[in-house]
């Protein structure tokens, strides 16, 4: 059929047919959920395989028609002309299939824990961290995702020293995972009287939100403390001990959540704790494959300067793929962020394809 081994494609179709029969037969809820997830992953692949099969059968018929001496000349010429179109369609389908068969990151379809922290640059860095967080929050809104702020530390100017949030929505991690790293801004701060351009930075970390099934956290490994949440003063001070601090004793990871409800704080703090422990496990596994992954985009190295936002020139440059967009305001309001993310994902897919074909 194609350069992709036909026996591999046949096994995928066979498995798809087995799953379809098992789902139609009915099973317990846990098995049904597992089978449905596997079927949903295979279904688009099988649809592409079958489209390729139809296109290749069509090309074979056209080949036979164009070479049949019994066919009149006009029909043979028409068939020969159509062969080029069908061959191009087959090439497109094969490329699509190769992308569908790339190894999947199991966290791609899940939710995200987003952490934005001010870096070098003092108050201006905190203001930039707030700009970045608003960018992701607006992008999430455009995607129909839900954003819950878990922890935030503001400065006097309305910037964030640190902000941690949960972003919930299908495919959130797949879209945002390449945002981890150091983001740099070049602009004239509002507090700068001489009009000099300053450079400051903020760090973004995008962690896959861990499900309970991903990691096993033992109750005896946790220390949970409650404390009085800080407030704005006066009548707004929270006089009850609703803030929650959870410490994971084996790793020393500590998470604080200070919303109004102690129950909600426990849930949100555990959510972040699971994500951070899960990320440690993912990083450990990734380090074992580090040499093979050096060429991949978005390695997760947080010391890497990945993007510069230049306000005087109205441009955003992603240094990993040497892409510059002269639409800074649209990137920061989330509406043009997909242009950067799509380019990063395409580069990542190309890198994976090159590795697979190089090792074939």
N, C-alpha and C positions, 0 to 999 in steps of 0.2 A: 504493500500500500504506500508506504513512505519510508524515509530514512529511519523512522522510529520502528523498532522491532515489532513485527506484526503479532508475535506471540504475546508480547506485553499488552498490546491493545486488546487482543482477544480475551486475555485474563481479566482485564478491566470490565469489558462488556459482560463476561460470564458472571463476575461478582455483582454487577449492577442488576442482572436478571435474578440472581439468588436473593438479593436484598429486596427486590420488588415483590417476589413471592412471599418472603417472610413477613413483610409489612402487611400484605393483603391477608395473610393467614391470621394475623393478630398475635399479640404476645403481651407479657406484663409491661407495666408502664416504664420501668427502668430500661428494659430491653428495647422497647419501642423507641424511646428517646435516643438511645445509642445507635440503633439501626437507621433511624430517620436522619441523624446527623451524618452518618457515613453515606447514605443514599444522596443527600443534598450535595455532598462534596463530589460524588461521582457523576451525578446526572448531567451537568453541563459538559463534562469530559466526554461522556458517551454520545451526547448530542453532536459534539464536534466530530467525533470518530465517524458517526453515521453520515454526517454531511460530507465528510471526505470520501467515504465509500461511494456515496451517490455521485459525487463529482468525478471520481476516478472511473466509475462505470460509464458515465456520460462521455468521458474522454476516450475510453476504449471503443465505444460505439462510433464516435466521430472519426477516430483513426481508421476503423474498418470501412466506414462509408467513404472517406476521402481516398482510400486505396482500392476501392472496388471498381474495376474496369467496367462493370455492368451499369454503374451509376452514371447518369449524364454529367457532363463537365461542370455545369452550373452548380449542381448539388454538391459535387466534390469540392469545388472552390469555396462554397459556403461552409462546408464542414471543416475545411482546413482553416478558414478564418475564425471559426468558433473555438477551435482547439486552443488557440492562444489565450482566449478569455477564460476558458475552463482551467487551463494550466495555471494562470495567475490566481484564480480563485482557490485552487488546490494549495498553492504556495502560501496564501493568506491563512487558510484553515490549518495548515501544518504548523505555521508559526504560532497561531493561537493555541493549538494543542500542546506545543512545547512549553508555552507559558503555563498552561493549566497543569502540566505534569511536573512543574518545578516543585522542589521540596517545600512544604507549607510550614510556616511558623505556627505552632499550635495556639499561640496567644493572639493571632491576628484578628480573629473575630470578636475578641473580648473587649472589656472596658479598660480604662486607663487611670492610673494615678499620676497626676501631673504636678511636678514640683518646680517652681520658679524662684530663684534666689538672686538677690543683688550681688554683683561681683565688685570689681575695682571701679571706683568712681564716686563713692559716698552717696549723697542724696540723689544725684543725677542717675546713678546706677539703680537706685530703688525706684525712681520714677520710670526708668526704662523697663524694669521688671514688671511694673504695673501695666505698662503699654503692652508688653508681651502677653501677660495674662489676659488682658482684655481682648487681644487678637485671637487667642485660643478659645476664649469664651464665646466670642462672636462667631467664630468658625463653627464651633459646636452647635450654636443656635441655628446657623444656616443648614447644618446637617440634621437637625432635629434631635440632637443628643441632649442629655441632661447634665448639668454642671452643679456639683455640690462642693462648696468651699469647706474644707476640713480644718484647716489651720491657717492663720494669717497673722503676720507681724508687720504693722504699718509704721512709716515714719511720719513726722509732723507735716510733710508736704503732700501726703496722700499716696506716697509710693509704697512699695512692698520691699521690706528686707527679705521676707520669705512668704510664699503662699503655696499651700498644698490643696489640691482639689481632686475630686473624683469626676471623671467624664464617662458617662454611661451611654452606650449606643453601639449598634452592630458595626463592627469593623473599625472601631475607634483606634485601637492599637495599630492596625495595619496602616492607617492614614498618618498617625502622629509619631510613629516609633523612630523616624529619622530626625526628629527635632531635638533629641538629646545632644547637648554640647554647649559650647560657649557662644553666645550671641553678642555681637559688638555693635555699639551705636556711636555715630559721629554726628554731633549737632551742637548748637549754641544753647546752653542751659538757660532756663528762664531767670535764674539767679545771676547770670553772667552779665555784668554791666558793660564790659569792653567789647562784647560781641565775638569773643574767641570761641572757636570750635573745640569742644572737648570730646574725648573718646572715653567711653566707659563700657561696662559689660554686665551681663547677667547670665546665669547658668540655668539651663533647662534640663530636667530629667523626666523622661517618660517611661513609666513602669507599667507592665501588664498587671491588671488587677487579678490577684490570685483567688481562685475559688477554693472552697473548703477541701475539695478533693485533690487540689494540686499539692498541698503541703499539709503536714500533720503537726499542729502546734499543741503540745501537751499542756493542760491547765497548770501542772506543777512547775512549768517553765516560765510562768508569767507572774509578775508582781503588778498588781493594779492599785493605784493610789487615786484618791479623789481630793480635789482642792477647790478653793474658791476661784471662780473665773474672774478675770480682770474685766473691768467695765469702763465706761466713759466718765463715771463719777456721778455724784448726786443720786437721783432716783433710779438711774440706770445701772447702778452697781449691783452685780449678782451676789446676793448675800448667802446663797446656799452653796454647798460644795458640789456643784454640778460638773465642773471640769474633770476630765479623766486623763490620767497618765498611765500608760501600759508599758512595762519594761520586759523585753524578752531576755531572760537571764543568760541563756547559752551564748547569745550573740552580742548582748549589751545594747541592742536596738531599743530606742525609747521613742514613743509616740504620744503626743498630747493632743486632745481635742477639747475645745472649750465652747461648744454651742450651748443653748439653753437647757437642753434635756440631757440628764446624765445617761439615760438609756441610749439615746441617739449617739452620745459621745463614745460610749463603749463600742457601739457598732462601727462607727466611723474610724475609731482608733484601731480596732482589730482589722478593719479593711486595709488601712495603710500598713499596719504591721505585717499582714500576710503578703502584701505586694512587695515590701522591702526584703523580706526573707526569700520570697520567690525569686526576686531579682538576683539575690546573692547566689542562689542555686543555678539560675540561668547563666550568670556571669562565670561561675566556676566551670560549667559545661562549655561555655563559649571560649574560655581561655585554653581549654584543651584542644580547640580547633583553631586557635588564633592564627597560626602560620598560614593555614589554608584560606583564611578569611581576610587577610590583610588588604586585598584589593577591593573588598566589598564596601559599598557606600554605607555610611551610618554605622560604623563599628561600635558606637556607644562610648568611645573614649571621651570623657567629659572635659578633658583638658584641651581638646581640639577646638579651635576657633572655626565654627562651621559657617557663620553668616554675618554679614555686615549690613547695617541699616544706615545709609548716608542721607541725612535730612537736607543739607544744602543742595545736593544734586538730585534729590527725590528718587534715589535708587536703592535697590536691595540686591546684594550679591551673595550667592551661595558658593562658597569656596571649594566645596567638594566636587562640584560638577561645572564650575566656572560659568554659572548662569547668572546674568544680571537682568533685572526687570526695572524699568523706569516707571514704576507705579507704586511707590512706597505707601501712599495713603490707602490704596486698595488692598495691599498686603496686610497692613496693620488693622484694617476693619474686617479682615477675614475673607473678603470677597475674591481676592486674587491669590490667596494662599495655596489653593489647589494647583496653580500653575507651577509653583515650586515643588509641591509634594508629588505631583504627577511625574515631573522630570526626575526626581530622586528615585521614585519607584521604578520608572523605566530603566534608569541606569543600574539599579540593583538587579532587576530581572536580566538585563543584558550581561551583567557580571556572572550571575548564576548560570546562564545559558553557556557562556564561554567556558566556565569551569566544567560543566557537564560534558560539553562537546570535546574539550581538551582531554578529559579523562576517558572518553569513549574509545 
